[in-house]
Amino acid sequence: MHTPWGKAQTKQQLDEGVYWVTTAIHAGLLIEKERAQALLSTRACRIGMPWNDFLAFEQEHAMMVVFYEQPQLYPWIEEELSAKLAEDALRLRYPDYFVGEKAIKKRYLNEDASH
């Protein structure tokens, strides 16, 4: 299998349409586009790089958005820790990801206060 990072050395299916792939020099997640739209928010999908029929989330930074939104897909540690580690990494690399979230929370807090 070819990936955006070169020829895959390993490919592990984490869920339907979700693959962890490694190459000689890099690794990441490949998620079929339709599956990504079902699993992830629009903000998260924008972080992924379109590649053929997939969204590619490289291991250094981008894949953390997947594990933040779907921590059960990270099979190497418990879900709560996966979500926390992913959130910390996202806040460093993609702080704008949380901008919309803050605006939504603020709006709901204001609506609740007015009732």
VMD Tcl script that draws the C-alpha trace (Angstrom):
set ca {
  {0.00 0.00 0.00}
  {1.24 3.46 -0.84}
  {0.78 6.35 1.58}
  {1.48 10.10 1.41}
  {4.68 9.30 3.31}
  {5.93 6.52 1.03}
  {5.38 2.78 0.74}
  {3.74 1.29 3.83}
  {5.78 -1.17 5.83}
  {2.90 -1.96 8.17}
  {-0.85 -1.39 8.06}
  {-3.12 -1.96 11.05}
  {-6.87 -1.52 10.81}
  {-8.07 0.32 13.93}
  {-11.72 0.54 12.90}
  {-13.82 0.38 9.77}
  {-12.03 2.61 7.23}
  {-9.36 3.69 9.74}
  {-5.75 2.52 9.29}
  {-2.52 3.09 11.19}
  {0.33 2.88 8.66}
  {4.08 3.08 9.03}
  {6.73 3.70 6.39}
  {10.51 3.63 6.56}
  {10.62 7.23 7.77}
  {7.12 8.24 8.89}
  {3.72 7.04 10.07}
  {0.17 8.21 10.48}
  {-3.50 7.50 10.12}
  {-5.37 7.07 6.87}
  {-9.13 7.41 7.20}
  {-11.45 6.86 4.27}
  {-13.04 10.24 3.50}
  {-16.63 9.11 4.04}
  {-15.66 7.42 7.30}
  {-13.79 10.52 8.46}
  {-16.89 12.64 7.86}
  {-18.92 10.22 9.98}
  {-16.35 9.95 12.80}
  {-14.89 13.43 13.02}
  {-16.01 17.03 13.25}
  {-15.61 19.36 10.30}
  {-12.78 21.09 12.19}
  {-10.95 17.79 12.58}
  {-11.44 16.85 8.93}
  {-9.86 20.16 7.91}
  {-6.69 19.19 9.77}
  {-6.41 15.99 7.72}
  {-4.62 16.13 4.38}
  {-6.69 14.88 1.42}
  {-4.91 11.96 -0.22}
  {-6.70 9.79 -2.80}
  {-9.86 8.47 -1.09}
  {-8.48 9.19 2.38}
  {-7.75 11.94 4.82}
  {-4.19 11.53 6.07}
  {-3.25 12.50 9.61}
  {0.52 12.40 10.11}
  {1.92 11.10 13.37}
  {3.84 14.19 14.46}
  {0.85 16.45 14.99}
  {-2.29 15.95 12.90}
  {-3.31 12.51 14.16}
  {-3.87 13.90 17.65}
  {-7.16 15.42 16.51}
  {-8.42 11.93 15.69}
  {-7.46 10.59 19.10}
  {-8.96 13.65 20.81}
  {-12.32 13.12 19.14}
  {-12.19 9.31 19.06}
  {-9.86 8.21 21.91}
  {-10.98 4.59 21.64}
  {-9.11 4.39 18.32}
  {-5.76 4.77 20.12}
  {-5.23 1.15 21.15}
  {-2.01 1.61 23.05}
  {-3.29 3.45 26.16}
  {-6.60 3.92 28.00}
  {-9.15 6.24 26.41}
  {-9.12 8.94 29.11}
  {-5.34 9.32 28.95}
  {-5.40 9.23 25.15}
  {-7.92 12.09 25.05}
  {-5.90 14.17 27.54}
  {-2.58 13.68 25.72}
  {-4.24 14.43 22.40}
  {-5.87 17.59 23.77}
  {-2.54 18.86 25.13}
  {-0.84 18.27 21.77}
  {-3.70 19.90 19.84}
  {-3.64 23.00 22.03}
  {0.06 23.43 21.21}
  {-0.06 22.71 17.48}
  {-3.63 23.61 16.44}
  {-4.97 26.15 18.98}
  {-7.57 27.39 16.47}
  {-9.23 23.98 16.68}
  {-10.63 25.03 20.07}
  {-11.74 28.54 19.07}
  {-15.11 27.41 17.78}
  {-15.57 25.18 20.81}
  {-15.05 28.12 23.18}
  {-17.50 30.28 21.26}
  {-20.13 27.54 21.38}
  {-19.65 26.96 25.13}
  {-19.79 30.70 25.81}
  {-23.02 31.04 23.83}
  {-24.68 28.20 25.78}
  {-23.51 29.63 29.11}
  {-24.97 33.02 28.19}
  {-28.26 31.44 27.09}
  {-28.50 29.48 30.35}
  {-27.80 32.62 32.40}
  {-30.56 34.54 30.64}
  {-33.26 31.92 31.48}
}
mol new
graphics top color blue
foreach p $ca { graphics top sphere $p radius 0.5 }
foreach p [lrange $ca 0 end-1] q [lrange $ca 1 end] { graphics top cylinder $p $q radius 0.2 }
display resetview
